[in-house]
Amino acid sequence: MRRSSATRRLLLLGTLAALAPTASGCEGALAIENGATERGRQAPPPQRDDSVRLYEDDAGPRGSDAGMGLPPGTPECTPQCNGLSCGDDGCGGTCGSCVDPELCTDGVCVTPAPQSAFCPPSGSEGSRTGDVVPDFDFPLVGGGRMSIRELCPRRTVLIYWLAEWCGYCRDWLRRDALPLVASLADEDFQLIVLVGTTYTYDPGDLADAERIQAEYDLDAPIIVGWEDADQFQRYLGVNGPQTKLLMIEGNELARSVGSLDDGTVTSVARRR
């Protein structure tokens, strides 16, 4: 029996419809298959990297420790700056800085003493004008000792070797010492009173030096000390009433050691 074209088309469509799965079943199968395939292609989960520190607070600048949390149990560092104005605070920071020309010394800003171009001194040692004073030291009322070389940076230094038994030596201390120091205050002048012998012609000691300092009001900037080893005789070959050692920069003798009037001292101090 011969079928028409229209009939053949209907039979073919029916056969195809019978063979095709339902739309929902097909989509479900594809979804399961695709899901399994995607899972199979996923990269392994990332490993934790403890070397990477995350900011707890995004307000901190990148690349710094600001706002960065510390690992649990890490002790916080406390800066140690009590009494310090500069230097290391013990935590990687500073307790402050010094202003030039100050230097940080043991946590304190200190202005270094001026250093003369002639320090340390050079030349022949001796006791004549122009010689370099031989180095010696002497004890001080305030404690410790002072060396001649420590006085090198000072523009002018007068060391007065005091024979306390000498009346006009005491008069100079009473009448002239303080006015001389005051008149040369702008000339970097230093007066040192060194007790050589006492009323009883004995060597001076700490008690004698303290008594003379108080009796004649020899306060700062005047320095008071005493001889404890006959220094003037040993190193300069002289001592006696009104003996004065006058030095200029580099510990050079400005005048021969001896009795010097205030006019000579002033002239040297003012470079006239």
C-alpha positions in Angstrom: 0.0 0.0 0.0 1.5 3.2 -1.0 1.5 6.0 1.6 1.4 9.6 0.9 4.3 12.0 1.6 2.3 13.6 4.4 1.8 10.3 6.1 5.4 9.3 5.9 6.4 12.6 7.6 4.0 12.0 10.5 5.4 8.5 11.0 9.0 9.8 11.1 8.1 12.6 13.7 6.4 10.0 15.9 9.4 7.7 15.8 11.8 10.5 16.8 9.5 11.7 19.6 9.5 8.1 21.0 13.2 7.9 21.0 14.0 11.4 22.5 14.3 11.6 26.4 12.3 14.1 28.3 13.7 17.6 28.5 13.9 17.6 32.3 15.7 14.3 32.4 18.2 15.4 29.8 19.0 18.7 31.5 19.4 16.9 34.9 21.8 14.4 33.4 23.9 17.1 31.8 23.9 19.1 35.0 25.2 16.1 37.0 27.8 15.3 34.4 29.0 18.9 34.1 29.2 19.3 37.9 31.3 16.2 38.2 33.5 17.4 35.5 34.1 20.8 37.0 34.9 19.3 40.4 37.4 17.1 38.8 39.1 20.1 37.2 39.3 22.3 40.4 42.8 23.3 41.8 43.6 21.9 45.3 42.7 24.2 48.2 45.4 26.9 48.9 47.9 26.1 51.7 48.3 28.5 54.6 51.4 30.6 54.5 52.2 31.8 58.0 54.9 34.1 56.7 52.2 36.4 55.3 50.9 38.8 58.0 47.5 40.4 57.3 46.5 43.8 58.5 44.0 43.8 61.3 43.3 47.5 60.5 43.5 48.7 56.9 44.2 52.2 58.1 47.9 51.4 58.5 50.3 52.2 55.7 51.2 49.3 53.4 54.7 48.0 53.9 54.9 49.2 57.6 54.1 47.6 60.9 51.4 50.2 61.7 48.1 48.4 62.5 49.8 45.0 62.2 48.8 42.5 64.8 51.5 40.6 66.8 51.4 36.8 67.0 49.8 35.5 70.2 52.2 35.3 73.1 54.7 37.8 71.6 55.8 40.2 74.5 55.5 43.9 73.6 58.7 46.0 73.9 58.6 48.9 76.3 61.0 51.8 75.4 63.5 52.6 78.1 64.0 56.4 78.0 63.7 57.4 81.7 66.2 60.2 82.2 67.5 60.0 78.6 67.1 62.6 75.9 68.8 60.8 73.1 70.1 57.5 71.9 68.6 54.0 71.6 65.4 53.3 73.5 66.0 49.5 73.6 63.2 48.7 71.2 64.8 49.7 67.9 63.8 53.4 68.2 65.3 56.4 69.8 64.8 58.6 72.9 65.4 61.7 70.9 68.1 63.4 68.9 70.6 66.2 69.6 71.0 69.5 67.9 74.3 70.2 66.2 77.0 70.7 67.6 75.7 68.6 70.6 76.7 65.0 70.8 74.8 62.2 72.4 76.8 60.9 75.4 75.2 58.1 77.6 71.7 59.2 76.6 72.3 62.9 77.2 73.0 65.7 74.7 76.3 67.3 75.6 78.0 70.3 73.9 81.7 69.4 73.4 84.3 71.8 74.8 85.9 74.1 72.3 89.2 72.7 71.1 92.0 75.1 70.3 93.9 74.7 67.1 97.0 74.4 69.3 95.8 71.4 71.2 97.5 69.2 71.9 100.5 71.6 72.3 103.7 71.1 70.4 107.2 72.6 71.2 109.8 72.4 73.9 108.7 72.1 77.4 110.2 74.5 79.9 109.5 77.4 82.2 110.5 80.4 80.0 108.1 82.5 77.9 107.1 80.7 74.8 107.8 77.2 76.2 105.1 74.6 76.6 104.3 74.0 80.3 105.3 70.5 81.4 102.1 68.5 82.1 101.2 67.9 85.7 98.0 67.6 87.6 96.6 68.6 91.0 93.6 67.8 93.2 90.5 69.9 93.3 88.1 70.9 96.1 85.2 69.5 94.2 86.9 66.1 93.9 89.1 64.5 91.2 92.2 66.0 89.7 92.9 68.5 86.9 95.7 68.2 84.4 97.4 71.1 82.7 96.5 69.6 79.4 92.8 69.8 80.2 93.2 73.6 80.2 94.6 73.6 76.7 91.5 74.8 74.9 91.1 77.9 77.2 92.2 81.2 75.7 94.1 82.3 78.8 94.7 80.6 82.1 96.2 82.0 85.3 97.2 79.6 88.1 97.9 81.5 91.3 100.2 79.6 93.6 99.1 80.7 97.0 101.5 81.1 99.9 98.9 81.7 102.6 101.4 83.1 105.1 102.1 86.0 102.6 100.0 89.1 103.6 99.9 90.7 100.1 99.0 87.3 98.6 95.9 87.2 100.8 95.2 90.8 99.9 95.2 90.0 96.2 92.7 87.3 96.8 90.5 89.6 98.8 90.7 92.7 96.7 91.7 91.8 93.1 90.9 88.2 92.2 87.1 88.6 91.7 87.3 92.0 89.9 90.0 90.6 87.5 87.8 87.5 86.7 84.8 89.8 86.2 86.7 92.1 83.8 87.8 89.2 81.7 84.6 87.3 81.6 84.3 87.8 77.8 87.9 86.7 77.1 87.6 83.0 77.9 89.8 83.6 81.0 90.2 80.9 83.7 91.6 81.6 87.2 92.8 78.7 89.3 93.9 79.2 92.9 96.3 76.5 94.0 97.2 76.4 97.7 100.9 75.9 98.0 101.7 76.5 101.6 99.6 77.5 104.6 100.0 79.9 107.5 102.3 77.4 109.2 104.4 77.0 106.1 103.1 73.5 105.6 101.8 72.0 102.3 98.1 72.6 101.8 95.4 69.9 101.9 91.7 69.6 101.1 90.7 71.2 104.4 92.9 74.2 103.7 91.6 74.6 100.2 88.0 74.4 101.3 88.7 77.0 104.1 90.3 79.4 101.6 87.5 79.0 99.1 84.9 79.9 101.7 86.9 82.7 103.3 87.5 84.5 100.0 84.2 83.6 98.2 86.1 81.8 95.4 83.1 80.3 93.8 82.6 79.3 90.1 84.0 80.0 87.7 87.2 80.2 89.9 88.7 76.8 90.4 90.3 75.9 93.7 92.8 73.1 94.4 96.0 72.5 96.2 99.5 71.1 95.7 100.0 67.5 97.0 103.5 66.9 95.5 105.2 70.3 95.3 104.3 70.5 91.6 105.5 74.1 91.0 108.9 73.4 92.3 109.2 70.0 90.6 108.0 71.0 87.1 108.7 74.8 86.9 111.5 75.2 89.4 109.8 78.1 91.2 107.5 78.8 94.2 107.0 81.5 96.7 104.8 84.5 97.4 102.7 85.8 94.6 103.9 83.2 92.1 101.7 83.1 89.0 101.7 80.8 86.0 100.1 82.5 83.0 99.3 80.4 79.9 97.8 81.0 76.5 96.3 78.5 74.1 98.3 75.3 73.8 99.6 75.6 77.5 102.3 78.0 76.3 103.8 80.3 78.9 102.7 83.8 78.1 105.2 85.2 80.7 107.9 83.7 82.8 106.5 82.2 86.0 106.7 84.7 88.8 105.1 87.8 90.2 102.7 89.2 87.6 100.7 92.4 88.0 97.0 92.5 86.9 97.8 94.8 84.0 100.1 92.2 82.4 97.5 89.5 82.9 94.8 91.6 81.3 97.1 92.6 78.4 97.8 88.9 77.6 94.2 87.9 78.0 93.0 90.6 75.6 95.9 90.0 73.2 97.2 93.6 73.5 
